[in-house]
Amino acid sequence: MPWSNQSGGGGPWKGGGNNGGPWGGGGGNSGGPWGSGPNRGGGGTPPDLEELLKRTQDRMKTVLPGGGGGRLGAAGVLIVAAVVAIGWLATGFYVVEQSEVGVELVLGEVENQTPPGLNYNWPYPIGEVFTPEVELQRETTVGTVESVSSAGVVRARDVQEESLMLTGDENIVDVGFKVLWRIKNTRDGINDYLFNIQEPAATVKAVAESAMREVVGGSNIDAILTENRVSIQNDVATLMQTTLDAYRAGIEIAEVQMQRVDPPAQVIDAFRDVQAARADQERIRNQAEAYANQIVPEARGKAAQVLEAANAYKEQTIAEATGQSQRFTKIYEQYRNAPDVTRERIYLETLEKVLGTNNKIIIDSQTSGSGVLPFLPLNDLNGRSAAPAARTGGN
């Protein structure tokens, strides 16, 4: 035997006196890794394997039921080992909720993604399971901290270290906003979310603050406070998504909502006065433009009317002059042919024009009395009788 008695003591755990070996007792320094320390003295006896097994069996009897013999003790060990193994294997069952996805790891590597329901994977430490909520929409707030008082009242407090930002025209603006985000519901997105970043909420908050500062830094304060909020929100969401994709964070940005955009509290009153003055200026400018839009077309219309009337008068005068000259030429030609007849005719036509529009009184010197000859205005009577006839026919 390798542990046979030899002069000077033998074996790897040499003991001194009468107590050599790793399992032996006795005074002095007993040897062996489980003793009180190796004995550097003389020789000793080798360990008894049968005695070692007997002592182990005796100790197991105090723990296992049905002790009494070596065979029963070994059966008890097997039973306990089987029960422990079954219990360990049973811990591999897990439940995935409806809004979750199960991610199974075996020896630290992703093996499978499981749907909602009861599933099984190797128990710890061989296997491990993560169940992230992929359908849950999370919310991260920047620039504001909400606290609940003892009475249950929710109060919001500004965090100026996060909310104060510098605009493109070198003004300071106080911006509070929140980001709605969720886990990308893809295999790679879920794995990236679980294993590429340690604190997703803190990462989203840092990226959101950085993106908002970049977008606000490229805009003027008037546009930020008035009509440009929607485009700023869209630009921030796009920039955040690009950054998170570069990080392979497995996060999808749903929406960015600007909740508060104000000047700093120290100058907000003066800034509101400036904004009111600008609003008045814009209102007066709009009124002036509306008045100009009303007056200018009217003036242009009147000018065009006068111009058209002048052109018409010009054409009329030219046409009348041309006609008069042609008429005079024609009359002159007839006058050269028959001067007496033409002169008489001109005289009669002139009297017709002059006397045709005047009231007529005819005096006959040969009649007795006053000499006034009664005159019946047939033309006037005919005109008056024609007017009622026309009205009657119209009805």
Helices and strands as residue ranges (DSSP letters): H 49-61, H 70-90, E 93-96, E 102-106, E 109-114, E 117-120, E 127-130, E 138-142, E 144-148, E 154-158, H 160-163, E 164-166, E 172-183, H 187-195, H 200-217, H 221-225, H 229-247, E 251-262, G 265-267, H 268-337, H 339-355, E 362-363, E 372-373, H 378-394
